[in-house]
């Protein structure tokens, strides 16, 4: 990836002569020569992080053209490079230094450095080799192996360490690996391979360059072309908007471009394309190896059915069709650019021409600068073709004027309670009357010759309108209130015992707008949109967005206006009458909105439910009585266990228990009748409701 060193140029010298060029003064640093006499003639910068570079020149006879690229750029080069010989010659080949995967290369050496091996793991790979160690005296021997040992310490702790075993002239000896001072390989070939593997690892971490060679075969002098896609910074835009009470709004736009390549652009044809073409990186540079199956030799292998390939004739027809489509697209783009073109320094066709004033003001941007770009649509994209050749030194940046014309619009104040609860924002309703597609970017706003604030726009097509906000409007105040809402039953009916009620809820938002300025203001109130609520008033809105209604209010100087926003919501509720209590039914029966017929039906339902409820209450009373008598009987029986049977008290308790038994039997008999009566009334109610339907 190219390292970007940005030095933003704040001034572009624009020649006034037709056919002049845009030149950025810069020191002439040392650089590599242009690729074999093929300088960059055309640069197309995209907003997807790439640039298209077109080199053209002449070659003589059989020739080679060499290009130098960073390793990270080779993938884009292999994906997109176009090489052409226009003089009857032909392109022989495009060659470049290969780049094998580092792990595969390292595995070819005797000592494998993949996976960051430890010293012990490295020594295990060279068993049998002669080495020299210092421990601390020099010792030469053959490495027998590396062993893992553990040593016990106090407190049941252990430490692990590695021991190497050497075969010396005196016999076998072992020593701790972590106590060796130095270790040297005595096999010169092995030592050399080890150092080469380390050098490859170091080379992998460097940002080296690769040479790409294009070979042309032919006779005589003839033109050739090399074009490719390369990573490039996204070009950006910034705008200046001048507002004045006595003049039309004026918009000036600048394109910010950077030459981060290692070569100067000398009089190149520069095109800036907005839009987001899909661009990606695919690793085509690194060799790809596949795991192949190991096949056993078969003495009598059967013949497999072959798969036929496409014919070369079909492939050539498809390739010709692709080339014809590309030629048609190129012709259409050229025609669009020619139609939108004109003399250098003029504005695009259809855009209003600024009227020069005899007395320039400090913020008269129409003086001294002319738009250097002609705009045209190319498919779904839009491009600015810089009308004059551009010269820009390497690692330098520049600002190029692409828009310099009047626009349409008016000043407004924009109120949004979520942005600021009290004050609106100063804003401008911009209509793109430039005839160009304006790319997203910041806008510096000047009002009355002074800096007023900053704004932003998204991509803006010709004729589109966009609302800009750039400062807090302290000369206006807005107070938002919600005084409450209303609920109204709009319809009610009963279908097979289910009551369906439709309600209308209404809420009102009150905006009190006070203008303390000495001139009339247009205030745009951004009222939130809710999918569950329908706007009733006001009937018309100035604009609708995905989340807001924009309501326009004209407020006179030192005056106050009130804006009421009324919204409604409909609700539908279904309720089974059998599950509703008498209080709820009585609430609906008393509402006049439901109509007399339904009121009479609900009154009947309420009467029947109250009868059932009365019987249920009587049952509860008998149940309570039986429970109380039973508890009293239990108390007396416990006392009778401790009283002499021959006493008057015992006989009195016995008589009382007998009388209570009679009361319990009478209560149970009454309870059975009540239960039967309640069940009958409940069934009559359910049958009545099941067949009940009132529209």
C-alpha positions in Angstrom: 0.0 0.0 0.0 1.3 3.4 -0.9 2.3 5.6 2.0 0.3 8.9 1.7 2.1 12.1 2.5 -0.4 14.9 2.1 0.6 18.5 1.7 -2.6 20.4 0.9 -2.2 23.2 -1.5 -4.3 26.2 -0.7 -3.8 28.0 -4.1 -4.1 26.8 -7.6 -2.7 29.0 -10.4 -5.2 28.9 -13.2 -4.0 30.1 -16.6 -6.4 32.4 -18.4 -5.3 31.4 -21.9 -7.3 28.8 -23.7 -5.6 25.5 -23.7 -3.5 26.5 -20.7 -2.7 24.1 -17.9 -3.1 23.9 -14.1 0.3 23.9 -12.5 1.2 23.4 -8.9 4.6 25.0 -8.1 6.8 22.5 -6.2 10.4 21.6 -5.8 11.7 19.0 -8.2 12.8 16.1 -6.0 14.8 13.2 -7.3 12.6 10.5 -8.8 12.7 7.4 -11.0 12.6 8.1 -14.7 9.3 7.6 -16.5 8.6 4.1 -17.5 10.6 3.5 -20.7 9.5 6.8 -22.3 5.8 6.0 -21.5 4.7 8.9 -19.3 1.3 9.1 -17.6 -1.0 11.0 -20.0 -4.4 10.4 -18.3 -5.5 9.9 -14.7 -9.1 9.0 -13.7 -9.7 9.1 -9.9 -12.7 7.3 -8.4 -14.4 7.6 -5.0 -13.9 3.9 -4.4 -10.2 4.1 -3.5 -8.6 3.4 -6.9 -7.3 5.4 -9.8 -7.0 4.5 -13.5 -3.6 5.4 -15.0 -3.1 5.6 -18.8 0.5 5.6 -20.2 1.2 6.3 -23.8 4.3 6.7 -25.9 6.3 5.2 -28.8 8.7 2.3 -29.1 11.2 1.3 -31.8 11.3 -2.2 -33.1 11.4 -5.0 -30.5 11.3 -3.1 -27.2 10.8 -3.5 -23.5 9.0 -1.1 -21.2 9.7 -1.5 -17.5 7.4 -0.3 -14.7 8.2 -0.3 -11.0 5.5 -1.0 -8.4 5.2 -1.6 -4.7 4.6 -5.2 -4.0 1.1 -4.4 -2.6 0.1 -2.8 -5.9 1.0 -5.8 -8.1 -2.4 -7.5 -7.4 -4.3 -4.5 -8.8 -1.9 -4.4 -11.8 -2.4 -8.1 -12.6 -6.2 -7.7 -12.3 -6.5 -4.7 -14.6 -3.5 -4.1 -16.8 -4.3 -3.3 -20.5 -1.3 -3.4 -22.9 -1.7 -2.4 -26.6 0.6 -2.0 -29.6 -1.1 0.2 -32.2 1.5 0.1 -35.0 1.2 -3.3 -36.4 3.3 -4.9 -33.7 2.1 -7.2 -31.0 2.5 -7.7 -27.3 4.8 -10.6 -26.6 4.5 -11.0 -22.8 4.3 -9.2 -19.5 6.8 -10.6 -17.0 7.4 -9.9 -13.3 9.3 -11.4 -10.4 7.4 -14.2 -8.8 6.4 -14.3 -5.2 6.2 -17.8 -3.7 4.5 -18.1 -0.3 7.1 -17.5 2.4 6.2 -20.7 4.3 6.6 -22.8 1.2 10.0 -21.2 0.5 11.2 -21.7 4.1 10.3 -25.4 4.0 12.8 -26.0 1.2 15.7 -25.2 3.5 17.3 -27.8 5.8 16.4 -25.8 8.9 12.6 -25.0 8.9 12.0 -21.5 10.3 8.2 -21.6 9.9 6.1 -21.3 13.1 8.8 -19.4 15.1 10.7 -22.4 16.4 12.6 -22.2 19.7 16.3 -22.9 20.0 15.7 -26.4 21.3 13.4 -27.1 18.3 16.0 -25.8 15.9 18.7 -28.0 17.5 16.4 -31.1 17.2 16.4 -30.5 13.4 20.2 -30.7 13.1 20.8 -33.9 15.1 24.1 -35.5 13.9 25.7 -32.2 12.9 29.0 -31.0 14.4 28.6 -27.9 16.5 30.9 -25.7 18.7 29.6 -24.4 22.0 30.9 -22.3 24.9 29.9 -23.6 28.3 32.0 -21.6 29.2 35.0 -23.3 27.7 34.8 -24.2 24.0 33.6 -27.6 23.3 33.3 -29.3 19.9 31.2 -32.4 19.3 28.3 -34.1 17.4 24.8 -33.2 18.5 23.1 -36.4 19.7 19.9 -34.9 20.8 17.9 -32.5 23.0 16.3 -33.7 26.2 13.6 -32.2 28.4 14.3 -32.3 32.2 12.6 -31.1 35.4 14.1 -30.0 38.6 12.3 -29.9 42.0 12.5 -26.9 44.1 11.4 -26.0 47.6 7.7 -25.8 48.2 6.8 -28.5 45.7 7.7 -26.3 42.8 9.4 -27.5 39.7 11.2 -25.9 36.7 11.7 -27.4 33.2 14.8 -26.9 31.1 16.4 -28.4 28.0 19.7 -30.4 28.0 21.8 -31.0 24.9 23.8 -34.2 24.5 27.1 -34.0 22.6 29.4 -36.8 21.5 33.0 -35.4 21.9 36.4 -37.1 21.6 36.2 -37.8 25.3 32.8 -39.4 25.0 29.2 -38.3 25.7 28.5 -35.2 27.7 25.4 -33.1 28.5 24.8 -29.5 29.4 22.0 -27.2 30.1 20.9 -25.2 27.0 20.1 -22.1 28.9 23.6 -21.9 30.3 25.4 -22.0 26.9 27.2 -18.8 26.0 27.5 -19.3 22.2 26.7 -22.0 19.7 28.1 -22.3 16.1 27.4 -24.6 13.2 30.5 -26.2 11.8 28.8 -27.4 8.6 29.4 -24.4 6.3 26.7 -25.4 3.8 24.1 -25.8 6.6 25.2 -22.5 8.2 24.9 -20.7 4.8 21.3 -22.1 4.2 20.3 -21.0 7.7 21.5 -17.5 7.0 19.6 -17.5 3.7 16.4 -18.5 5.4 16.8 -15.6 7.8 17.4 -13.2 4.9 14.2 -14.4 3.2 12.3 -13.7 6.5 13.7 -10.2 6.7 12.9 -9.6 3.0 9.3 -10.5 3.7 9.0 -7.6 6.1 10.4 -5.0 3.7 8.3 -2.8 1.3 10.3 -3.9 -1.7 9.4 -2.9 -5.3 8.8 -5.2 -8.2 9.7 -4.6 -11.8 7.0 -5.4 -14.4 8.4 -5.7 -18.0 6.1 -5.4 -21.1 7.7 -6.7 -24.3 6.6 -5.4 -27.7 7.5 -7.1 -31.0 7.4 -5.2 -34.2 9.2 -3.0 -36.7 9.8 0.7 -36.9 8.4 3.4 -34.6 4.9 3.0 -33.4 2.6 4.1 -30.5 1.9 1.8 -27.6 -0.2 2.0 -24.5 -0.1 0.6 -20.9 -3.1 1.2 -18.6 -3.9 -0.1 -15.2 -5.8 0.4 -11.9 -3.9 1.3 -8.8 -4.8 2.2 -5.3 -5.3 5.9 -4.9 -6.7 8.3 -2.3 -10.4 9.1 -2.6 -10.8 12.5 -4.2 -12.9 14.9 -2.1 -14.9 18.0 -2.5 -15.5 21.2 -0.5 -17.8 24.1 -1.2 -18.3 27.8 -0.4 -21.8 29.2 -0.4 -22.2 33.0 -0.4 -25.5 34.5 0.7 -26.5 38.1 0.3 -29.8 40.1 0.4 -29.2 41.8 -2.9 -27.7 39.0 -5.0 -28.5 35.5 -6.0 -26.8 32.7 -3.9 -23.4 31.8 -5.3 -21.8 28.3 -5.0 -18.1 27.6 -5.5 -16.8 24.0 -5.4 -13.3 22.6 -5.2 -12.0 19.1 -5.8 -9.2 18.0 -3.6 -6.8 15.5 -5.3 -3.5 13.9 -4.2 -0.7 12.5 -6.2 0.7 9.9 -3.9 2.6 8.1 -6.7 6.3 8.2 -7.1 6.1 10.1 -10.4 5.2 13.7 -11.3 2.1 14.3 -13.3 3.2 16.5 -16.1 0.3 17.9 -18.1 -2.0 14.9 -17.6 -5.6 14.7 -18.6 -7.4 14.5 -15.2 -11.0 13.1 -14.8 -12.8 12.9 -11.4 -15.6 10.3 -11.2 -18.2 10.3 -8.5 -20.2 7.2 -7.6 -19.2 3.9 -6.0 -18.0 1.4 -8.6 -17.2 -2.0 -6.9 -13.5 -2.5 -6.4 -11.7 -5.2 -4.5 -8.2 -6.8 -4.0 -7.6 -10.4 -5.1 -4.3 -12.0 -4.4 -3.1 -12.9 -7.9 0.6 -12.3 -7.2 1.3 -15.1 -4.7 1.6 -18.5 -6.4 -1.3 -20.8 -5.6 -0.6 -24.5 -4.9 -3.3 -27.2 -4.6 -3.2 -30.3 -2.6 -3.1 -33.2 -5.1 -4.3 -36.7 -4.2 -1.9 -39.6 -4.1 -3.1 -42.2 -6.6 -2.0 -45.8 -6.4 -0.8 -47.4 -9.7 -3.6 -49.5 -11.2 -2.7 -52.2 -13.7 -6.0 -52.3 -15.4 -7.5 -48.8 -14.8 -10.8 -48.2 -16.5 -11.2 -45.3 -18.9 -13.1 -42.3 -17.4 -15.5 -40.4 -19.6 -13.9 -37.2 -20.7 -15.4 -33.7 -20.3 -15.4 -31.7 -23.5 -14.1 -28.1 -23.4 -15.6 -25.1 -25.1 -14.4 -24.5 -28.6 -11.9 -21.7 -29.3 -14.4 -20.3 -31.9 -17.0 -19.8 -29.2 -14.5 -18.2 -26.8 -13.4 -15.8 -29.6 -17.0 -14.9 -30.4 -17.7 -14.1 -26.7 -14.5 -12.1 -26.4 -15.5 -10.1 -29.6 -18.9 -9.4 -28.1 -17.3 -8.1 -24.9 -15.0 -5.8 -26.9 -18.0 -4.4 -28.9 -19.9 -3.6 -25.8 -16.9 -1.9 -24.3 -16.5 0.2 -27.5 -20.1 1.2 -27.4 -19.8 2.3 -23.8 -16.7 4.3 -24.6 -18.4 6.0 -27.5 -21.4 6.9 -25.4 -19.2 8.4 -22.7 -17.2 10.4 -25.2 -20.4 11.7 -26.8 -21.8 12.8 -23.4 -18.5 14.6 -22.5 -18.5 16.3 -25.9 -22.1 17.4 -25.5 -21.3 18.9 -22.0 -18.0 20.4 -23.1 -17.2 23.9 -24.1 -14.4 26.5 -24.1 -12.0 26.2 -21.2 -13.1 28.1 -18.1 -16.8 28.3 -19.0 -19.6 26.8 -16.9 -21.6 23.8 -18.1 -24.5 24.2 -20.5 -27.8 25.1 -18.8 -26.1 26.6 -15.7 -26.7 30.3 -15.1 -23.8 32.6 -15.9 -22.8 34.8 -13.0 -23.2 38.5 -13.8 -20.0 40.4 -13.1 -20.3 43.4 -10.9 -18.2 46.6 -11.5 -17.4 47.0 -7.8 -16.1 43.7 -6.4 -16.9 42.8 -2.8 -14.7 40.7 -0.5 -17.0 37.7 -0.9 -17.5 38.0 -4.7 -16.3 34.4 -5.6 -17.3 34.9 -9.2 -14.2 37.1 -9.7 -10.8 35.6 -10.4 -11.8 31.9 -10.5 -13.5 29.9 -13.3 -14.6 26.3 -13.1 -12.0 24.1 -14.7 -14.2 21.1 -15.1 -16.9 20.0 -17.5 -19.4 17.5 -16.2 -21.1 14.6 -17.8 -23.1 11.5 -16.8 -21.6 8.2 -17.7 -24.2 5.5 -16.9 -25.0 5.6 -13.2 -21.8 7.6 -12.5 -20.9 11.3 -13.0 -17.6 12.6 -14.0 -15.8 15.9 -14.0 -13.3 16.3 -16.9 -10.8 18.9 -16.0 -10.7 21.1 -19.1 -6.9 21.9 -19.0 -3.9 19.6 -18.5 -2.9 19.2 -14.9 0.7 19.2 -13.6 1.2 18.0 -10.0 4.4 16.9 -8.4 4.6 13.5 -6.7 3.6 13.4 -3.1 1.7 16.7 -3.5 -1.9 17.7 -3.3 -4.0 20.3 -5.1 -7.4 22.0 -5.1 -9.1 22.3 -8.5 -12.2 24.5 -9.1 -15.0 22.4 -10.5 -18.1 24.6 -9.7 -18.3 28.4 -9.8 -21.9 29.6 -10.5 -25.1 30.9 -9.1 -27.6 28.6 -7.5 -31.2 28.8 -6.4 -32.6 28.8 -2.9 -33.8 30.8 0.0 -32.8 31.3 3.7 -35.0 29.6 6.3 -34.9 28.9 10.0 -35.2 25.2 10.9 -36.7 24.1 14.2 -36.3 20.6 15.5 -37.0 20.0 19.2 -34.6 17.0 19.3 -31.7 19.3 18.0 -32.4 22.3 20.2 -35.5 22.8 22.4 -35.5 26.6 22.3 -33.8 28.0 19.2 -34.1 27.0 15.5 -31.1 26.7 13.2 -30.1 29.1 10.4 -30.6 27.2 7.2 -30.7 27.5 3.4 -33.0 25.6 1.0 -30.5 24.8 -1.8 -31.7 23.9 -5.3 -28.9 22.4 -7.5 -29.2 24.6 -10.6 -25.5 24.1 -11.6 -26.3 21.4 -14.2 -23.7 19.2 -12.4 -24.0 16.4 -9.9 -22.6 17.7 -6.7 -20.6 15.1 -4.6 -21.0 15.1 -0.8 -18.8 17.3 1.2 -18.6 20.3 3.6 -20.0 23.7 2.8 -18.6 26.9 4.3 -21.4 29.5 4.4 -20.7 33.2 4.1 -23.6 35.6 4.9 -23.4 39.3 4.4 -19.6 39.1 3.7 -18.8 37.3 6.9 -18.3 33.7 7.9 -21.7 32.3 9.1 -21.0 28.6 9.8 -20.4 25.2 8.2 -22.9 22.7 6.7 -22.8 19.4 4.9 -24.5 17.9 1.9 -24.9 14.4 0.5 -24.7 13.6 -3.2 -27.0 16.0 -5.0 -28.3 15.4 -8.6 -29.1 18.4 -10.9 -32.5 19.9 -10.0 -32.6 18.3 -6.5 -33.3 20.3 -3.4 -31.5 19.9 -0.1 -31.9 21.6 3.3 -28.7 23.0 4.9 -28.2 24.1 8.5 -25.1 26.0 9.5 -25.7 28.1 12.7 -28.0 28.6 15.7 -30.6 31.2 15.1 -30.6 33.3 18.3 -33.1 35.8 16.9 -36.0 33.3 17.1 -37.5 31.2 19.8 -39.9 28.2 19.6 -41.8 26.7 22.5 -43.4 23.3 22.0 -46.4 22.2 24.1 -48.7 19.2 24.2 -51.8 20.3 26.1 -53.3 16.8 26.2 -55.6 14.7 24.0 -59.1 13.5 23.5 -60.7 10.0 23.2 -63.9 9.4 21.3 -65.9 6.2 20.6 -66.7 6.3 17.0 -68.4 2.9 16.6 -69.6 0.0 18.7 -71.3 -3.3 17.9 -71.9 -6.8 19.4 -71.3 -9.9 17.3 -72.2 -13.2 18.9 -71.5 -11.9 22.4 -68.3 -10.0 21.5 -68.4 -6.3 21.7 -66.3 -4.5 19.2 -65.5 -0.8 20.0 -63.6 1.6 17.7 -62.0 4.6 19.3 -60.5 7.7 17.9 -57.7 9.3 19.9 -56.6 12.9 19.1 -53.6 14.8 20.2 -52.4 18.4 19.6 -48.9 19.8 19.5 -48.7 23.6 19.8 -45.6 25.5 18.5 -45.3 29.1 19.6 -42.8 30.9 17.3 -41.4 34.3 18.3 -39.3 36.3 15.8 -37.2 38.9 17.5 -35.4 40.0 14.3 -36.1 43.1 12.3 -37.1 41.2 9.2 -39.6 38.5 8.4 -38.4 34.9 8.7 -39.6 31.7 7.2 -39.5 29.0 9.8 -39.5 25.3 8.9 -40.8 23.2 11.8 -39.7 19.6 11.7 -42.5 17.6 13.3 -41.8 13.9 13.9 -43.8 11.4 11.9 -45.4 8.5 13.7 -46.7 5.6 11.6 -49.5 5.1 14.1 -50.8 8.6 13.9 -52.4 10.5 11.0 -52.0 14.2 10.5 -55.3 16.1 10.4 -54.1 19.7 10.6 -52.5 21.5 8.9 -53.6 20.0 5.6 -50.5 20.8 3.6 -46.8 20.5 4.4 -43.8 22.1 2.8 -41.8 18.9 2.6 -42.0 15.3 3.8 -39.0 13.2 4.8 -38.7 9.7 6.1 -38.9 10.8 9.8 -40.4 14.4 9.7 -43.1 16.6 8.3 -41.6 20.1 7.5 -44.2 22.7 8.2 -43.6 26.2 6.9 -44.6 29.3 8.9 -44.0 32.9 7.9 -43.3 35.0 11.0 -43.2 38.8 10.6 -40.5 41.1 12.2 -40.9 41.2 16.0 -44.0 39.0 15.8 -45.3 35.8 17.2 -47.1 33.0 15.3 -48.8 29.8 16.6 -48.7 26.5 14.7 -51.1 23.7 15.7 -50.4 20.2 14.6 -53.4 17.9 15.1 -53.0 14.1 14.8 -55.5 11.2 15.1 -55.1 7.5 15.8 -57.8 4.9 15.4 -58.0 1.9 17.7 -60.2 -1.2 17.6 -60.9 -3.3 20.7 -62.7 -6.6 21.0 -64.2 -7.7 24.4 -66.2 -10.8 25.3 -69.3 -9.7 27.3 -69.1 -12.8 29.4 -65.7 -11.7 30.8 -66.6 -8.1 31.4 -67.6 -7.1 34.9 -70.8 -5.1 35.6 -68.9 -1.9 36.2 -67.3 -2.0 32.7 -70.6 -2.8 31.0 -72.3 0.0 32.9 -69.6 2.4 31.7 -70.3 1.5 28.0 -74.0 1.4 28.5 -73.9 5.0 29.8 -72.0 6.3 26.7 -74.3 8.0 24.2 -72.0 7.4 21.2 -72.9 3.8 21.1 -76.6 4.3 20.2 -79.9 3.5 21.9 -80.3 0.0 20.5 -76.9 -1.1 21.8 -77.6 0.7 25.1 -80.8 -1.3 25.6 -78.9 -4.5 24.9 -76.1 -3.7 27.3 -78.8 -2.8 29.9 -80.3 -6.2 29.5 -76.9 -7.9 29.7 -76.1 -5.8 32.8 -79.5 -6.9 34.4 -78.9 -10.6 33.7 -75.2 -10.4 34.9 -76.4 -8.7 38.1 -79.0 -11.5 38.7 -76.3 -14.1 38.3 -74.0 -12.0 40.6 -76.8 -11.7 43.2 -77.3 -15.5 43.3 -73.5 -16.0 43.5 -73.4 -13.6 46.5 -76.2 -15.5 48.2 -74.2 -18.7 47.7 -71.2 -17.1 49.3 -73.3 -16.0 52.3 -74.6 -19.6 52.8 -71.1 -21.0 52.4 -69.8 -18.5 55.0 -72.6 -19.5 57.4 -71.9 -23.2 57.0 -68.2 -22.6 57.6 -68.9 -20.5 60.7 -71.2 -23.1 62.2 -68.7 -25.9 61.5 -66.0 -24.0 63.3 -68.2 -23.4 66.3 -69.2 -27.1 66.4 -65.5 -28.1 66.4 -64.9 -25.7 69.3 -67.8 -27.2 71.3 -66.8 -30.8 70.6 -63.2 -30.2 71.9 -64.7 -28.7 75.1 -67.1 -31.7 75.5 -64.2 -34.1 75.5 -63.2 -32.6 78.9 -66.7 -32.3 80.5 -68.5 -34.9 82.5 -71.4 -36.3 80.4 -73.8 -36.2 83.4 -73.5 -32.4 83.8 -75.9 -29.8 82.5 -73.2 -28.0 80.6 -72.5 -31.2 78.6 -76.2 -31.7 77.8 -76.5 -28.0 76.8 -73.5 -28.3 74.4 -75.0 -31.5 73.0 -78.3 -29.8 72.3 -76.6 -26.9 70.7 -74.6 -29.1 68.4 -77.8 -30.8 67.3 -79.5 -27.5 66.6 -76.5 -26.4 64.5 -76.6 -29.6 62.5 -80.2 -28.7 61.6 -79.0 -25.3 60.5 -76.2 -26.7 58.4 -78.7 -29.1 56.6 -81.0 -26.2 55.9 -78.2 -24.0 54.6 -76.9 -26.8 52.4 -80.4 -27.4 51.0 -80.7 -23.6 50.2 -77.2 -23.7 48.7 -78.1 -26.4 46.3 -81.2 -24.5 45.2 -79.1 -21.3 44.8 -76.5 -23.2 42.8 -79.1 -24.7 40.5 -80.8 -21.3 40.1 -77.4 -19.6 39.4 -76.4 -22.2 36.8 -79.8 -21.8 35.1 -79.4 -18.0 35.0 -75.8 -18.3 33.8 -76.8 -20.6 31.0 -79.7 -18.3 30.0 -77.1 -15.4 29.9 -74.7 -17.4 27.8 -77.4 -18.5 25.4 -78.6 -14.9 25.2 -75.1 -13.6 24.5 -74.3 -16.4 22.0 -77.2 -15.3 19.7 -76.7 -11.6 20.3 -75.7 -9.4 17.4 -76.3 -5.7 17.3 -74.7 -3.6 14.5 
